[in-house]
Amino acid sequence: MKNQPKIFNSISELHKAMGQPKPMHPLISILNYGEAIFDPKDFENGIVLDFYKISFKTNFTGKLKYGHGFYDFEEGGMSFVSPGQILKMQEEEADYSGMSLNIHPDFFRPYSLNENIKKYGFFSYSAAEALYLSEKEKETILGVFSNIQNELNERIDHFSQDVIISQIELLLNYSNRFYNRQFITRKAVNNDVLSKLENVINDYFNSEKPLENGLPTVQYVADELQLSSRYLSDLLRSTSGQNTQQFIHDKLIEKAKEYIAKGILSVSEIAYKLGFEHPQSFNKLFKKKTNSSPIAFKKSFTKN
């Protein structure tokens, strides 16, 4: 259908669309971007893959679209796409070198990786949240790609799948480690995100939105920051030990204490003003966070 993304149900279909020969294995392949021959306009409505794609890109001069924004990959980096995600390529040309590891879920279905792969949050990150690598890290990643390619080039035997699966797991674990490094080393960027996050939550509680829409959700604040909800939670967890929901709750309790200290509103009125449908839910969260009920906190505050 017109204006619909192109769906690739198999890795062979992707190879054909990229002007490449059939993959040596129907369920796994490494595609070299430098050898790909295609017109980006053929995929201007996006593509949807029925398999995982782990890309290592360098010298990228096109742009990838995610949500309302376009994001440059001129510095190179890694991106991760899970089955069913829509990926859009725009601009007059998309010229980059690098490679992608394409893995159909059936390849590792009998293995523990079938469940473990769901634990790698970066498959839910947006294109803007790519993993940027140091030179040493690039060498490590390229080494794993090379090991997988060499295994695919060899004669298939009873150990081939086990060896390749172990290399995929190694690649994912390295990516996890390098993402954690990225969270730590990009302190200036992360601090800016944290500052904006606080502003988003404070602005929400200082407006009529809680009365109109209820409590702020993780997805709401992530959208306001133009980040994926999973990336935001992982970033917060690496810097503060909290996920986004816990961060929102802490800010909510701060605001609740502020209202209680003023002594103007009742506990029920504060609960509704913060976005709770039922005061009991507010009381439960407040006690969980402070080891004190709102009423007890109000009395102790009055004594002081």
C-alpha positions as MATLAB code, in Angstrom:
seq = 'MKNQPKIFNSISELHKAMGQPKPMHPLISILNYGEAIFDPKDFENGIVLDFYKISFKTNFTGKLKYGHGFYDFEEGGMSFVSPGQILKMQEEEADYSGMSLNIHPDFFRPYSLNENIKKYGFFSYSAAEALYLSEKEKETILGVFSNIQNELNERIDHFSQDVIISQIELLLNYSNRFYNRQFITRKAVNNDVLSKLENVINDYFNSEKPLENGLPTVQYVADELQLSSRYLSDLLRSTSGQNTQQFIHDKLIEKAKEYIAKGILSVSEIAYKLGFEHPQSFNKLFKKKTNSSPIAFKKSFTKN';
ca = [
       0.000    0.000    0.000;
       1.047    3.562   -0.686;
       2.632    5.515    2.188;
       3.158    2.295    4.116;
       6.580    1.161    5.370;
       8.321   -1.623    3.497;
       8.135   -4.847    5.500;
      10.979   -7.355    5.327;
       9.875  -10.764    6.561;
      13.209  -12.418    5.923;
      16.901  -11.553    5.820;
      16.998  -12.755    2.196;
      14.444  -10.081    1.253;
      16.635   -7.399    2.835;
      19.717   -8.624    0.955;
      17.806   -8.527   -2.321;
      16.560   -4.981   -1.658;
      20.149   -3.923   -0.893;
      21.393   -5.426   -4.165;
      23.301   -8.161   -2.371;
      23.476  -11.944   -2.917;
      21.479  -14.300   -0.725;
      22.880  -14.715    2.799;
      24.899  -17.858    3.474;
      22.532  -18.666    6.330;
      18.798  -17.821    6.052;
      18.523  -16.744    9.695;
      21.680  -14.687   10.205;
      23.924  -12.491    8.076;
      26.339   -9.587    8.120;
      25.527   -6.950    5.517;
      28.271   -4.556    4.418;
      26.788   -1.092    3.886;
      29.603   -0.115    1.554;
      28.508   -2.803   -0.908;
      24.783   -2.059   -0.672;
      23.112   -0.690   -3.798;
      19.717    0.936   -3.237;
      17.768    4.152   -3.627;
      16.756    5.635   -0.237;
      13.640    7.048   -1.903;
      12.366    3.475   -2.257;
      12.136    3.375    1.517;
      11.012    6.939    2.237;
       8.022    5.603    4.174;
      10.302    3.559    6.394;
      11.123   -0.093    6.804;
       9.978   -2.720    9.287;
      12.137   -5.773    9.938;
      10.903   -9.130   11.190;
      14.308   -9.708   12.790;
      16.931   -8.021   14.969;
      19.461   -5.658   13.411;
      22.636   -4.518   15.154;
      24.365   -1.819   13.122;
      27.884   -0.482   13.327;
      28.013    2.743   11.285;
      30.865    5.060   10.358;
      31.083    8.124    8.090;
      27.313    8.474    7.984;
      26.112   11.542    6.036;
      22.404   10.815    5.815;
      19.899   11.133    8.618;
      17.628    8.765   10.456;
      14.206    9.879   11.627;
      12.784    8.992   15.009;
       9.593   10.599   16.279;
       9.615   14.297   15.404;
      13.356   14.693   14.937;
      16.202   13.844   12.594;
      19.501   12.712   14.037;
      22.964   12.816   12.516;
      25.314    9.870   12.697;
      28.314   11.675   11.275;
      30.512   10.544   14.151;
      29.606    6.897   13.694;
      28.247    4.526   16.261;
      26.027    1.542   16.961;
      22.268    1.253   16.845;
      19.945   -1.591   17.750;
      16.601   -2.450   16.156;
      14.209   -5.159   17.325;
      11.507   -6.840   15.208;
       8.514   -4.647   14.420;
      10.151   -1.244   14.892;
       9.757    1.351   12.136;
      13.016    2.835   10.886;
      12.971    5.782    8.496;
      15.716    7.036    6.239;
      15.408   10.529    4.765;
      17.390   13.073    2.798;
      18.586   12.913   -0.810;
      21.247   10.394    0.007;
      22.295    8.187    2.875;
      25.972    7.482    2.438;
      27.709    5.598    5.194;
      30.089    2.751    5.659;
      29.866    0.009    8.207;
      27.884   -3.173    8.610;
      24.822   -4.681   10.181;
      24.337   -8.007   11.909;
      20.876   -9.325   11.075;
      19.508  -12.092   13.293;
      16.140  -13.774   12.968;
      14.667  -14.792   16.366;
      14.369  -18.391   15.120;
      18.170  -18.597   15.048;
      18.448  -18.436   18.840;
      14.982  -19.640   19.855;
      16.272  -22.901   21.453;
      18.872  -20.967   23.450;
      18.694  -18.923   26.669;
      19.368  -15.858   24.505;
      15.736  -16.100   23.386;
      14.698  -14.756   26.804;
      17.866  -12.874   27.724;
      17.795  -10.618   24.667;
      14.704   -8.932   26.112;
      16.835   -7.713   29.016;
      19.006   -5.533   26.775;
      17.199   -2.211   27.010;
      19.069   -0.577   24.141;
      16.834   -2.404   21.643;
      14.141    0.009   22.855;
      16.334    3.112   22.473;
      15.662    5.625   19.720;
      17.994    6.472   16.859;
      19.046    9.599   18.762;
      20.411    7.434   21.548;
      23.069    5.619   19.548;
      26.135    4.130   21.186;
      29.267    6.104   20.311;
      32.501    4.174   20.595;
      36.104    5.019   21.379;
      38.765    3.733   18.988;
      39.568    0.842   21.329;
      35.883   -0.027   21.671;
      35.479    0.054   17.891;
      38.308   -2.462   17.562;
      36.585   -4.724   20.087;
      33.233   -4.569   18.292;
      34.799   -5.070   14.871;
      36.634   -8.084   16.273;
      33.344   -9.718   17.300;
      31.768   -8.918   13.924;
      34.806  -10.489   12.273;
      34.538  -13.634   14.408;
      30.889  -14.064   13.421;
      31.658  -13.467    9.746;
      34.519  -15.961    9.809;
      32.261  -18.554   11.411;
      29.612  -17.989    8.741;
      32.258  -18.363    6.035;
      33.435  -21.697    7.427;
      31.816  -25.031    6.736;
      28.733  -25.377    8.957;
      29.131  -28.076   11.613;
      27.456  -29.118   14.871;
      29.284  -26.398   16.815;
      28.701  -23.458   14.450;
      25.457  -22.236   15.957;
      26.758  -22.522   19.520;
      29.870  -20.520   18.618;
      27.889  -17.810   16.816;
      25.374  -17.541   19.660;
      28.217  -17.072   22.127;
      29.647  -14.293   19.929;
      26.255  -12.556   19.750;
      26.006  -12.698   23.532;
      29.525  -11.275   23.764;
      28.559   -8.446   21.404;
      25.489   -7.608   23.489;
      27.446   -7.689   26.744;
      30.139   -5.416   25.313;
      27.407   -3.047   24.099;
      25.887   -3.018   27.575;
      29.269   -2.190   29.107;
      29.995    0.548   26.573;
      26.564    2.124   27.037;
      27.208    2.244   30.769;
      30.529    3.944   30.051;
      28.700    6.430   27.820;
      26.255    7.269   30.603;
      29.179    7.943   32.957;
      31.468    9.888   30.610;
      28.781   12.146   29.126;
      28.202   13.876   32.450;
      27.549   17.319   30.960;
      24.878   15.974   28.633;
      23.368   13.798   31.354;
      23.282   16.640   33.861;
      21.449   18.714   31.273;
      18.904   15.915   30.869;
      18.442   15.672   34.643;
      17.961   19.422   34.896;
      15.365   19.380   32.123;
      13.658   16.391   33.727;
      13.275   18.255   37.020;
      11.849   21.247   35.164;
       9.358   19.077   33.274;
       8.105   17.451   36.483;
       8.026   20.713   38.448;
       6.159   22.488   35.653;
       3.666   19.622   35.545;
       2.879   19.772   39.269;
       2.728   23.584   39.183;
       0.079   23.494   36.463;
      -3.492   22.230   36.206;
      -2.333   19.084   34.397;
      -2.531   16.786   37.448;
      -6.205   17.683   37.888;
      -6.863   17.233   34.179;
      -4.666   14.249   33.324;
      -3.710   12.603   36.605;
      -0.181   11.676   37.646;
       2.666   12.295   35.186;
       3.707    9.081   33.453;
       7.168    7.883   32.493;
       6.170    8.086   28.838;
       4.992   11.682   29.259;
       8.271   12.974   30.705;
      10.302   10.932   28.186;
       8.323   12.461   25.315;
       8.850   15.942   26.740;
      12.603   15.286   26.768;
      12.474   13.657   23.305;
      14.003   10.464   24.673;
      12.779    6.899   24.701;
      11.372    5.866   28.081;
      13.829    2.955   28.360;
      16.892    5.122   27.652;
      15.766    7.710   30.204;
      15.287    5.079   32.905;
      18.644    3.443   32.136;
      20.377    6.834   32.201;
      18.812    7.702   35.566;
      19.620    4.292   37.003;
      23.287    4.651   36.028;
      23.607    8.163   37.484;
      21.288    8.131   40.498;
      20.362    4.498   41.111;
      16.709    5.308   40.453;
      14.470    4.638   37.478;
      12.179    7.334   36.061;
       9.125    6.229   38.040;
      11.027    6.451   41.311;
      12.362    9.880   40.322;
       8.817   11.116   39.607;
       7.604    9.764   42.938;
      10.394   11.541   44.819;
       9.496   14.841   43.166;
       5.843   14.209   43.924;
       6.599   13.670   47.620;
       8.641   16.887   47.687;
       5.656   18.762   46.276;
       3.304   17.053   48.731;
       5.488   18.126   51.663;
       5.458   21.653   50.309;
       1.641   21.687   50.262;
       1.427   20.133   53.743;
       3.876   22.704   55.136;
       1.699   25.573   53.902;
      -1.223   24.133   55.877;
      -3.857   25.473   53.478;
      -5.125   22.260   51.849;
      -6.416   19.087   53.431;
      -4.678   15.798   52.718;
      -7.462   14.779   50.337;
      -7.233   18.086   48.484;
      -3.464   17.656   48.154;
      -3.952   14.144   46.785;
      -6.356   15.363   44.096;
      -4.187   18.377   43.280;
      -1.209   16.071   42.670;
      -3.217   13.876   40.300;
      -4.389   10.993   42.478;
      -7.867    9.637   41.885;
      -8.084    8.308   45.418;
      -6.519    9.846   48.562;
      -5.809    6.342   49.854;
      -3.295    5.825   47.030;
      -1.560    9.066   47.956;
      -1.430    8.074   51.629;
       0.066    4.700   50.751;
       2.815    6.188   48.546;
       3.618    8.938   51.055;
       4.002    6.431   53.892;
       6.122    4.147   51.720;
       8.481    7.003   50.880;
       8.634    8.742   54.267;
       7.671    6.071   56.827;
       5.014    8.491   57.967;
       1.417    9.170   56.972;
       0.548   12.631   55.604;
      -1.509   13.338   58.734;
       1.348   12.323   61.066;
       3.796   14.365   59.006;
       1.492   17.374   59.213;
       1.213   17.053   63.003;
       4.978   16.699   63.478;
       5.535   19.674   61.201;
       3.093   21.748   63.227;
       4.904   20.857   66.474;
       8.164   22.061   64.973;
];
